[in-house]
């Protein structure tokens, strides 16, 4: 990557990738296929399905974002925004069910929030050839110091950051302001540097490694994005908005 691209992250992203929401069954199948390849075939977290699509009970009330590699003209990463079931507002999000006893209700009690305004980031997945480095063969999604390169050889984790920014944009446009996420503690530290504060709301649990139930406020993220990241977020926000318009989503 050339240093001038890092001076304008939106320019660098446009050169290599694009992003869109998966709001139709046709588009969602691309996300299910990525999930199957990573979660089922590569990592063995879920059973292999004959149709090679990984889906679960939460997909009926979810939307995805997809990142495409322009060089290879194919989707290479996805992330999911899970909402509460509008027909059953008290329906739990995956994290609430998994971390019921681990959440510190004095810090945040999701049950007390307006259920229409909360969601969860889950099923982040990047195909191995765009992700795999030494030590990363047991994780579907990772960010490390190496992703930011060195002073003499700078880099930027476009795919990882764009997935988070894409879900944040999709959440805000959908009326969601509180996002729950089950994340590695070190990942939260890396994203905090980029102006995406992820705060723990309970004790860590074992779920495909050590994960902490955490949250972020969409409005706080948007206000706090550093100048270097804001053009990238605005590009992604516009792409998500355009995709919602094409899909006829208000």
Order of alpha helices (4+ residues) and beta strands (2+ residues): alpha-alpha-beta-alpha-beta-beta-alpha-beta-alpha-beta-alpha-beta-beta-alpha-alpha
